[in-house]
Amino acid sequence: MRMTKLLLLLSILGAVLWILFSPASAQELNPTQSGSATGSQAAPRIPGQNPNGMHIYIRAGLKTHPPGLHDYPQFLADWSKILTEHGAVVDGSLHAPSTAELEHTDVLVIYKGDSGFMTDSEKTALEGFIKRGGGIVSVHDALCGPDPAYFATLVGGAKKHGEVNYTWGADIPYTIVDKSSPIMEGMSGVTIFDEAFFSMTWAKDPAIHVLATTVIPGTSSAGAHKGEVVPQIWTYEHTLPAGAPARAFVWMQGHTYATFANPQIQAMLLRGIAWAAKKSVNELVDYKLPAPKVP
């Protein structure tokens, strides 16, 4: 009887040792080993995120103005949530994105002043992104920099850093030039308290497609430019040398951060982002969050 129990115990012990030290079990105990199923698993899905949505990268920056103005970090926080809720896959940062960060991006949204200042590597990454057909959305003073002629080739228009080419805060009434554009749906008769730009450098071949203009108000900084009619919202379709066709959508307001909460402005931005990404223009606007699953 004792011999039988001893043999049974030895049999069980042998089975345990075989399980622990077999090659398959060793791999399970070390999930970081190359080829491990556990080590190659993706991170858990973000609740509410649409994994099949367009990929958007938000390029923001540190805050540069008094409270309520040019709040780039708040835009990154707020719009990463807004765009996710509208069916996009969102990434972003307070620095210029690298080539790797733009690799799977459909559209780059820039809300960061003086984005025309770029290092050689930043310029290479941006041009490579555009050459493969990536879209750009430029908001407010993102199109400002040291070489507006160059930046205009990327987004259609730009302004030079250091020049007085802005109105300060004032009522900015829009005149919708292209009322048939789906991007401008619901934008008739809109006036916002913000800032407008003038003395722009424009791309010529191809030229921009103007969606809306404003009359430059007579602020102290406007000077002799008071009364000029200047495009403030436009689209731009172009092709860089050896590249694929690309799109840019530009909205030159956003000086006053509260403007982003305007429902008409928000819908216009969502449509402009989708258009620049070469998606259905209403993809973000019409997206509905799936109903939560009931346990």
C-alpha positions in Angstrom: 0.0 0.0 0.0 2.8 2.4 1.0 4.7 1.5 -2.2 1.6 2.3 -4.3 1.2 5.7 -2.7 5.0 6.4 -3.2 4.8 5.5 -6.8 1.7 7.8 -7.2 3.5 10.7 -5.6 6.6 10.2 -7.8 4.3 10.1 -10.9 2.6 13.4 -9.9 6.0 15.1 -9.1 7.4 14.0 -12.5 4.4 15.5 -14.3 4.7 18.8 -12.5 8.5 19.0 -13.2 7.8 18.2 -16.9 5.2 21.1 -17.1 7.5 23.6 -15.4 10.6 22.9 -17.4 9.2 22.0 -20.9 10.2 24.5 -23.7 6.5 25.7 -24.1 6.0 26.3 -20.4 9.3 28.2 -20.2 8.1 30.5 -22.9 4.9 31.2 -21.0 6.8 32.0 -17.9 8.9 34.5 -19.8 6.4 36.4 -21.9 9.0 39.0 -23.1 10.8 36.3 -25.1 10.7 36.9 -28.8 7.8 35.3 -30.5 5.8 35.1 -27.3 2.0 35.4 -27.8 1.7 37.4 -24.6 4.5 39.7 -25.4 3.1 40.7 -28.8 -0.4 41.5 -27.6 -1.7 45.0 -28.3 -2.7 47.4 -25.6 -6.4 47.3 -24.5 -8.7 49.3 -26.8 -9.6 52.8 -25.7 -13.3 52.7 -24.6 -15.4 54.5 -27.2 -12.7 54.9 -29.8 -13.5 54.0 -33.3 -10.4 51.9 -34.4 -11.4 52.3 -38.1 -11.5 56.1 -38.0 -9.3 58.5 -39.8 -5.9 59.1 -38.1 -5.4 62.7 -36.9 -2.3 64.2 -35.3 -2.7 67.4 -33.4 0.5 69.6 -33.4 0.1 72.1 -30.5 2.5 74.1 -28.5 3.1 75.9 -25.2 0.8 78.8 -24.4 2.1 82.2 -25.6 -0.6 84.7 -24.8 -2.7 85.9 -21.8 -5.6 83.8 -20.5 -8.3 83.0 -23.1 -6.0 83.6 -26.1 -3.8 81.2 -28.1 -4.5 78.3 -25.7 -2.6 75.6 -27.7 -2.3 73.1 -24.8 -6.0 73.4 -24.1 -6.8 72.7 -27.7 -4.8 69.6 -27.7 -6.7 68.4 -24.6 -10.1 69.4 -25.8 -9.9 68.4 -29.4 -8.3 65.0 -28.8 -11.5 64.2 -26.9 -13.8 65.9 -29.4 -12.3 64.2 -32.4 -12.3 60.8 -30.6 -16.0 61.3 -29.9 -16.5 62.0 -33.6 -14.9 58.7 -34.6 -11.2 59.6 -35.2 -8.0 58.0 -33.9 -6.1 60.8 -32.4 -2.5 61.4 -31.4 -0.7 64.7 -30.7 2.0 66.6 -28.9 3.5 70.0 -28.1 6.4 69.4 -30.6 6.6 69.1 -34.3 5.9 65.5 -35.3 8.6 63.2 -36.6 8.5 61.0 -39.7 7.6 58.0 -37.5 4.7 59.9 -35.8 3.3 60.9 -39.2 3.7 57.5 -40.7 0.1 56.4 -40.3 -1.5 59.9 -40.1 -4.2 61.0 -42.5 -4.3 64.6 -41.5 -2.1 66.9 -39.4 -4.0 69.6 -37.5 -1.6 72.5 -36.5 -2.7 75.0 -33.8 0.7 76.4 -32.7 1.9 79.9 -33.5 4.8 80.4 -35.9 4.9 76.9 -37.1 6.8 78.1 -40.2 9.9 78.0 -38.0 11.2 74.4 -38.6 14.5 72.6 -38.2 15.8 70.6 -41.2 14.5 67.3 -39.8 11.1 68.8 -39.0 10.9 70.2 -42.6 11.9 66.8 -44.0 9.2 65.0 -42.0 6.5 67.5 -43.0 7.4 67.4 -46.7 7.6 63.6 -46.7 4.1 63.5 -45.1 2.7 65.8 -47.7 4.4 64.0 -50.6 2.6 60.8 -49.7 -0.7 62.7 -49.8 -1.1 63.7 -46.2 -3.5 66.6 -45.4 -2.9 69.7 -43.3 -5.3 71.8 -41.3 -3.8 75.2 -40.3 -5.5 77.2 -37.6 -4.8 80.9 -36.8 -1.1 81.8 -36.7 0.2 78.3 -37.5 1.0 79.8 -41.0 3.3 82.4 -39.6 7.1 82.1 -40.0 10.3 83.5 -41.4 9.7 82.3 -45.0 6.0 82.8 -46.0 6.7 82.1 -49.6 7.8 78.6 -48.7 5.0 77.9 -46.2 2.4 79.1 -48.7 3.4 76.3 -51.0 2.2 73.9 -48.3 -1.1 75.5 -47.2 -1.8 78.1 -49.9 -1.0 81.3 -47.9 1.2 82.4 -45.1 2.3 85.6 -43.3 5.7 86.8 -42.2 6.8 86.7 -38.5 7.6 90.1 -37.1 5.4 92.2 -39.3 2.2 93.9 -38.2 -0.3 91.9 -40.2 -3.1 91.3 -37.7 -6.1 93.3 -36.4 -6.1 92.5 -32.7 -9.5 91.5 -31.2 -12.5 92.8 -33.2 -15.7 91.6 -34.7 -14.9 89.5 -37.7 -17.9 89.1 -40.0 -17.6 86.4 -42.7 -18.8 86.7 -46.2 -19.2 83.2 -47.6 -17.7 83.1 -51.1 -18.4 79.5 -51.9 -21.9 78.8 -50.6 -22.0 75.4 -52.4 -19.0 74.0 -50.4 -20.2 71.4 -47.9 -17.4 72.6 -45.5 -19.3 75.8 -45.1 -22.7 74.3 -44.4 -24.6 76.4 -41.8 -22.0 79.2 -41.8 -24.1 82.0 -43.3 -24.2 85.2 -41.3 -21.5 84.3 -38.8 -19.7 87.1 -37.0 -17.1 86.2 -34.3 -15.0 88.3 -32.0 -11.5 87.3 -32.9 -8.5 88.4 -35.0 -8.0 88.6 -38.8 -4.8 88.6 -40.8 -3.8 90.7 -43.8 -0.6 91.3 -45.9 -0.5 87.7 -46.8 1.8 85.8 -49.2 -0.3 83.7 -51.5 0.5 80.6 -53.5 -0.1 81.2 -57.2 0.2 77.9 -59.1 -2.1 76.5 -57.9 -4.0 79.2 -56.1 -6.2 78.8 -53.1 -9.9 78.2 -53.3 -11.5 80.9 -51.2 -14.4 79.8 -48.9 -14.9 83.0 -46.9 -13.5 86.5 -46.6 -13.8 89.3 -44.1 -13.5 93.1 -44.3 -10.5 94.2 -42.2 -11.8 96.2 -39.3 -10.3 99.5 -38.3 -8.3 98.5 -35.3 -5.2 100.4 -34.2 -2.9 97.8 -35.8 -4.8 97.6 -39.1 -3.9 101.1 -40.2 -4.2 101.7 -43.9 -5.4 98.1 -44.4 -8.8 99.0 -42.9 -11.6 98.0 -45.3 -9.5 95.5 -47.3 -11.3 92.3 -48.2 -9.0 89.3 -47.3 -9.6 85.6 -47.5 -9.8 84.0 -44.0 -11.0 80.5 -44.8 -9.8 78.5 -47.8 -8.9 75.1 -49.2 -5.7 74.3 -51.1 -5.1 71.3 -53.4 -1.5 70.9 -54.7 1.2 68.4 -55.4 4.8 68.7 -54.2 7.5 67.6 -56.7 7.6 63.8 -56.9 4.7 63.6 -54.6 1.0 62.6 -54.5 -1.9 65.1 -54.6 -2.4 66.7 -51.2 -4.9 69.0 -49.5 -4.8 71.8 -46.9 -7.7 73.5 -45.1 -7.0 76.9 -43.5 -9.0 78.8 -40.9 -7.2 82.0 -39.8 -9.2 82.7 -36.7 -8.7 81.0 -33.3 -7.0 83.9 -31.5 -9.8 83.9 -28.9 -10.0 80.3 -27.6 -13.8 80.6 -26.8 -14.3 80.7 -30.6 -13.7 77.0 -30.8 -16.9 76.4 -28.8 -19.1 78.1 -31.4 -21.2 75.2 -32.8 -20.9 76.6 -36.4 -17.2 77.0 -36.2 -16.8 73.5 -34.6 -18.8 71.8 -37.4 -16.8 73.7 -40.1 -13.6 72.5 -38.5 -14.8 68.9 -38.4 -15.7 69.1 -42.1 -12.5 70.8 -43.0 -10.4 68.2 -41.2 -12.3 65.4 -42.9 -11.9 67.0 -46.3 -8.1 67.5 -45.9 -7.9 63.8 -44.9 -9.6 62.9 -48.2 -12.5 61.4 -46.4 -16.2 62.0 -46.8 -16.6 65.6 -45.7 -19.3 64.7 -43.1 -17.5 61.6 -41.7 -16.7 63.3 -38.4 -19.9 65.4 -38.2 -22.2 62.5 -38.8 -20.4 59.9 -36.6 -22.5 58.5 -33.8 -21.0 56.8 -30.8 -22.1 53.2 -30.6 -24.6 52.5 -27.8 -22.9 51.1 -24.7 -23.2 47.3 -24.3 -25.5 46.3 -21.5 -23.8 43.6 -19.3 
